[in-house]
Amino acid sequence: MALSVAALLGLTGTTAAAPRSSSAPVPKIDWQSCGELKLADFQCATVEVPTDYDNPDGETTTIALTRLPATNPERRIGSLFTNPGGPGYSGVEFVQAAGKTAYQPSVREHFDIIGFDPRGVGASDPVTCFANAEEEAAALARMPQFPVTSAEEKPFTRDMLAFARSCMKRSGDRIVHASSANVARDMDLLRAAVGDKKLTFAGYSYGTFLGATYAKLFPHNVRALVLDGTLEPESYSGYNGDPRPVVARIGSGPAASRTYGEFLRLCKAAGPDQCALAGLGDPRTVMEHTLERLKSEPVTIDPPDGPPVKITYSDAVVQLFLGLYFPSGWPALAETFATLATPSHTRKEATAVSKYLSTLRRSEDYPSDGAALGPMCVDTLNTFRPRDLPALAAAEDAKAPHFGRLRAWGGLPCAVIGNEDDDAHLGDWEQTVDKPVLVIGSRFDPATPYEATRPFADKFPNARVATLEGWAHGGSFLQGKCMDSLVTRYLVELKATDGASCKPDVLPFTKQAAERFPEHALLAPAP
């Protein structure tokens, strides 16, 4: 399988920054049809913003955005800006796929739902690393998802650094200006352009870091912030002095291990009728044996409706990590690994596995996977050297088997790109926003650990924490009536209670969970 850079990349950055957007002209938005019948309820537009806010009258960058208008214009409060995470995920695609279902009717009634592609992403002057998608796919296909053996480490390091250099060669001017601080400045211009005096924003995963950055730069322009699946900003940026690569710093390896433990526990409790792994023996034993075997014996799936798919250990770990994000998809994830655990496969099983794996490869779409490099490499400090990574990865894997190595290798491209823009904001992170802020965490979040939720909230003078007592990357996205009600009440009425908690409507490994696994969930937050 081709490498998914967005699943791996780490991060770097430098100094604190001032707002610098007050003198930039507010763009005019000319909303038009999005041009497709299935998008008839949405409007689309592009605007120009300064590439460098130090030179607001200089070169510009195109920002693509979409709007789902409020269902009751007479009761409209304003616009709800969103960011689905990544970094590198398309906000336009997120809103067009999930805007009608991710927010309750009362939110839809009072707000236009707005998604935008951050600079360097999607249709917003995207970062590209090769002449076309085919060349990029060929380059990534030569690499494993991450190196597993010592023999793989040097070639992986060489090829990944070459990938990063190719991104800089073709898109260096876009990458160096793609900090979250500049995205926050863009969002402040968009806020003014839609006529909102204050920003209402929902950010997921990386979107919480963008929200924290906006709050730091524009504290008096905040109406409401929903920040779900938090990246604790001192750890993410490296402001805390931790020398490890960023994804190791934020603790996603251990967080994934804890969620993996829950996946196995609940699978065993559900039994073979609901969890295919349980039909093969103890789920932990089956999974660990399968993962160990894949290190030396990759499995080839040969579906009837497509080319053979070779699954290596590193492929399996990436798919396991991503599959843990959505507990409604855990039955399909278990079926996938049950198939990989057996030496022979029926055509039906092969088709099911191939279909499941294909849904988790969205980040291979062009524009380039290198879109993540801008906000990550200019937002964070990474002091490691490439030759340090094998030992760092081994140490992380000892703490979080399978996932520690995956996440530790993520920082490698930033050894080439680094930080070249002093407009980025790395700290400090003490906030002065006087409005209440709603911070949400999931107890078993595989990517943004729950333990970061309260420290993130404590940076704000008036934050309210809500907890999903369940399993998901992010606590509010498609998790049920309780969390929907908390978010809706906050967005519409600006009311929230600190310490609130919710249970998900549907538990993993139930028939209801399998029925509720939506394809657009794969557009939801990921770091």
N, C-alpha and C positions, 0 to 999 in steps of 0.2 A: 504493500500500500504506500502511496505517496506521503511524504512527510507533511504534517500540518504545523507550520511554524507558529500559528496563533496559539496552539496548545502548549507550546514550549517556551516562548521567548521570555527573557528577563529584562532588566530595566537599568537606567542611569540618569544623572542630572547635576545641576549646580545651585545657583544662588536664589535668594528671595527676590520677588518682583513686585513692582507697583502696578496699579490697575492699567494705566496707559491707554484707555479707550475713550476717555471723555472728549478728546478732540477729533475722534474718528467720525466721519459722516454716517448718519443712520441710513441704511439702505432702504429703498422702496421695494415692497414685495408685490409682484404682479401674479396673483394666483390664477392658475390655468387648470384645465382638465389634465389628468395624468395620462390620458391617451389610450387607456384600456377599459373595456367594458366592466371587467371585474373590479376596477378601481373607480367606478362611477361616483361613489360617495366621497372620494378623496380629492383633494386639490394638490397641485405640485407647483414648485417655483424654484428658481435659483437666484441668489444674490451675490454681490461682490463685497468682500471685506478686506481690510488691509492685510497683506502678507506679513508685514512686520509693523507692529503697533508703535515702534519707535519712529516710523516714517508713515504716518497715517494717510498721506496723500500720494504715496508711492505705488508700487505694484500691488495687485490685488489677487485674492484667492477666491475661487468659486465655492459656494456652499449650497448644496442641494437640500431641499426640505419638502415635507409633505404635511398636510393638515386634514384632520377629520373634524369637520365643523360641529359645534355644539348642537345637540338635538333640539334645544329650546332657546333660541337666540334671545328671547325676552328675559330669560333668567341667567343669561351668560355672565359668569364672573370674570373670565379671562381665558388665558391659554395655559395648558399643562404641557410644558416641555419635558421630553423624556430622553434618556440615554440607556441603551440595553446592555452596556458593558463592553468587554473585550480586553483592552482597547482594540479598536479596529472593526467593531460590528456596525452595521448600517442602521442608523436610527430611522431612516426612511423605510427600509424593508421591515423593521420591527413594527412600526406603527401600522403600516399597510397590512401586515400579516396578523397582528394581535391586538390592534387598537380597539376593535369592536368588542373583544371578549375579555381583555385584561383589566378593564375598568368597568365599574358598575354603572347602571343606567343613570344614577344621580350625578356621577362624575361626568358622564357623557352629556348630560343635560346642561351642566353648568360650565363646561370647558371645551374649547377646541383642543383636540389632542394633536400635538406637534412632534414630529420626529425630524431630525436633521442628521445628515452624514457629517461627522466631524471632519475638519480639514485632513486631507490625505486618505480619506475613506470613501469607498463606493463611488458616487457621482460627484464628489467634492474634490476635484483635481486630485485624483487618487495617486498614491505612491505606487509605482510600478518598478519591478526589479529586472525584467527582461523585456524583449521586444513584444512578446505575446504570451498568452497563457500556456501554449504548448511548450515553449522553451522553459518556462518556469517549472511546469509539471515534470519535464525531463530532468531538470536539475535536482528537484526535490526527490524524485524517484530513486536517485542514486544513493540517498542517505536513509539510514534507519530513522525511526521517530526520535530515538536518542541512543547513544552508545551503551551497550551492555557489557561487552568484554573489553579488555585492555587493547586487543587488536583493532577494535572499532574506534577507539578514542581519537587517535591521530587523524585518520581519514575524515571522521566526522567533524573534528575541529577545523581541518583545512577546508572542507566543503561548506560548512556553515559560515565561516568567516568570509569565504569567497561569495556566498549568497549575500551577506551583509554589504560587502564592497560593491556588488552589482547594484544593490538598492541605492547606495550612496551615489554611484556613478550616474544612474539614470534619474534619481529623484532626491538628491541631496538637498536641493533648495526647498523641497517640500518637507522633508523629514526634519530639518533643523528648526523649522518654524511651527512644528506641530505639537508643541507642549500643551498640556492640559490648561495652563494659564492662558494661552492664546485661544484655545477652544472656549474657555470661560468668557474671554473678551468677545469672541464671536457671538456667544449665546446672549451676552448683555446687549449687543447691538440688535440681535433678533428679537429680544424682549421688547426693546424700544420700537422696533419696526412693526410689530403686531399691535402696538398701542397699549401694552401693559406697563403700568407704573412700577409694579413689583413682579419678581419672578416666582412662578409656581413650577416646581421641578420634581420629577421622580427619576432617581438614578439607581441603577442596579449594578452590583459588583464594582467594576472599574468606575461606573457612573457615580458611585459614592465618593470616590476621590475627586472626580470632576465637580461634584456638588460641594465638597469641602473647599476646593480651590476657588470656586465661584464665591462662596460665602466669605472666604478670607479676603478676596479682592474687592467684592461689592457687598459688604454686610448690610448696607442701608437699602439695597435693592431687592431684598429677600421678602417674599410673602409667605411661602411654605416650601419645605424641602422634605420629601420622602426619600430616605437613604437606606437601601435594602441590600444586605450582603456586604458588609463594610470591609473596605481595605483601610486598616488603621494607617493614617497618613505618615506618621513618623517612621513606621516600619517600611511602608511602601517606598517612600522617597529616600530612605537611608539617612534621614535627619537624626535618627537615634544612634548612628555610628556603627551599626551592625555591618561587618564587611562581607557577609554572605550575599550571593545573588538574590535578587529581589523576591522571587517566588519562594525561595527558602526562608527569607526573612519574614514573610507574611504568614508562614505556618501552614500552607496548603497541603504539604506532604503529610504531616501528622493528622490534619483535619480529614483528609481523604482516607487515611487508615482507620480512623474512628468510624466514618460513615460506611466504609467497607465492612467493618465488623458488624454494624447494624444490618447491612444487606445480608450477610451470612446468617446472622441470628434469626432474622425475620423469615428468611427463606426456609430454614430448618423448621421453624414453628409452623409455617404455612403448609409444609408437606408437599409431596410430589404432585398433587392435583393442581396446586397453584404455582409451584416453583420447580421447574424441570431439574435443577441441580439436585434437589432433595431426593429425586428418584434414582440417583446414581450413588448415594451414600451420604456421609456427612458433608455438607456443602463446603466447609472450610478445607477439608481434606481433598475433595475433588478439585476445588479451585487452585489450591497450592500445587497439587500434583500437575495439573494442566499447565499452569504458568511456568513451572520448572521445566516441564517437557518441551514447551515451546521455545525455550532458550536454545535448544539443540535440534529440535525437530519441528520446524514450522509446518503449519497445516494449510493445505490448499483447498479452498471451497470452489466447487465447480457447478455453479447454478445453471439451469437450463436457459436462462434469459439474459446471459451476459458472459463476459470473459472470466476466466479463473481469477480468484482473489487469494493471494498468498498472505497468511496471517503469521507474523513473527511474534516473539515475546513483547517487543517494544510496541508493536501495533496493538496487541491485546491489552497492554497496560493503559495506553492512551484511550482506547475504547471503553475500558472499565472505568477509568477516571471520569470521562465525559458522561458515561451512562449513569453514574451515581448521582448526577445533578437532579434527575427527575424520577422520584420514586414510582410515579405512575408507569414508567417504562421499565421498572425492574423485572417484571415477568419476562419481557422480551430480552433483557440483558442476560437473565439466567438461562433462557433458552439458547441464546447465542453461545454461552460458555459451556452449556451441556453438550451442544453439538461439537464444539472444539475439543471436548474431553473424550469423545468417542472416536475410535479409529476409522469408522465408516459412516457415511452420511447419506440419507435418502435425498432424492431430488427436492422433496418438500422442505426438508430441513435446510438444505443448501440455499434454497430460494429465500427462506425466512432470514437466515443469517446474513446473506448478501444484502437484502433489503434493509435490515437493521443497521448494518455497518455503513451503508450508503447514506443514511439519514444523518450520520455523525460526521460527514465530511464536508459540511457547508463551507468551512474556512478555506477550502481549496479553490473556491470560485475566484475568477479574476474580476476586478483588480487584485493586485498581488497580496499574498500573505504578509508582505513587508509593510502593509498599512499599520500594523501594530508597532512597528519600530519607532515611529515618530514620537507618540505620546509616552511610550515606555522608556526609550533611551534618552530622551531629553528631560524626563521628569524625575529621574532617580539617580542616586549615587551607587556605583558599583566599583569597588577598588580591587577586585580579584583580577588575576592574570589568567589567560587561557590555560596555562600549564598548571594552575591551581585546581582546575575543575575536577579532574579525576578523584583527587583526595576529598574534595568538598562533596562530590556526589556520593562517594562511598560512605562518608560520615552521615549524610542525610538519609541514605538508604538504610543504614543501620537503625536509625530512629523511626523510619517510616518505610518498611519494605515495599518495593515496587514503585511507590509514588515519590519517595525522596529523591531517587536518581532522576526520574522524569523531570521533576520540578527544578532540581539544582542545575541541570544542563540548560535550562531555559535562558539564562542570562548571557550566554556566549556571544550573540551578535552584537551586543552593546560594547564589547571589547573593541570593535571596529568603529562603531558610530559615536559612542560617548555623548557628551552634552556640549553643544556649541552655541547656545542661545541663553543669554542672561535674563531673558524675559520669563523663563520657567520659574515656578515657585516651589521651593523645597521646604520651606519652614520660615518662621515658626508657625505652629498650627493651632495656637489658642485662638478661639473664635470670639467675635464681638457681636454676632447676630442676636438681636433682642427678641425676635419672634420665636415661637416654639418650633422645634424641629423634630420630626418623627424618624427614629432610627430603628431598623428592624433587623433581627437576626434569627436564623434557623438553628435549632439546637444541634443538629447533625448536618452541617454544611460542608461538603467535601472540598470546597475551593477557597472560601473566605471564612475562616474559623469563627465560631460563635464567641470564643473568648475575646475577640477584638471588638465586639459590639459595644459593651459598656465603656471601654477606654476611648473608642471613637466618639461616643455620645458625650463623654465627660469633657471633650474639647469645646463643647457649646454651653453657653450659660443657661439655656432653657431647652434641653433635649428631653424627649420622652422615648423610652425604650419599650418596644413590643417584641415578644418572643414567639416564634412558632415552635411548639413542642413537637417537633417532627423532623423530617428528613427532606432536605431540598437545598439547592444552591439558591439562596434568597428565601425569605420567609413569607412574602406576600403574593408572589406570582402564581396564580391559579391554584391556591391552596385551600380555598373554601370560604364560607360565608362569614366566619368570625373575623378573619384577617381582612376580608373585603370590606366589612363594616367599619373596622378601625381606620383603614386607609381612607374610605369614603368620607367618614365623619371629619377626619382631619383636613382633607383637601377642601371640603365644602364649607365646614364650620370653623376650621382652625382649632379644633378641640381634640385633645389626646390625653390619655392617662398614663403616667409613667409606671412601668412594671406590668403592663397588660400582657396576657399570654393567650394563645389560641392553639387548639389542636386542629390538624388537617381534617377535612371532611371525609377523605378516603384514605385508608391505610394501604401500605404497599402489599403486594401479593394477594390482592383480592380481585374478583371479577370487575368490580367497579373501577379499580385502578387501571386495569388494562383497557377498559372502554373509554377512559378519560385521558389517555395519553395523546395529546394533540401534536401534530407535526410542527406547528408554529412554536411549541415550547422550545424547540431547538434554536430559536432565535433569542431566547432569553439569556440572562446574564452569564457571562463567563469571564474570568480574569485573564 
